[in-house]
Amino acid sequence: GVGAASDSADHQRNHRMRTETKAAKTLCIIMGCFCLCWAPFFVTNVVDPFIDYTVPEQLWTACLWLGYINT
């Protein structure tokens, strides 16, 4: 009857919500890792001119490759 149709609709809605929640969590993890891996490069890139370009080349290379590895 009507109750069975309502239960089925609720089940489909709950399943869709779980799927969308899982997709959102996955996207957050991926974007978070991307941002964390590129953040050192961009912070170094912005800060370096203010400290008279004294960042060692090895640090530049490490920050850049951390971003490349994630991409």
Helices and strands as residue ranges (DSSP letters): H 2-47, G 48-51, H 57-70
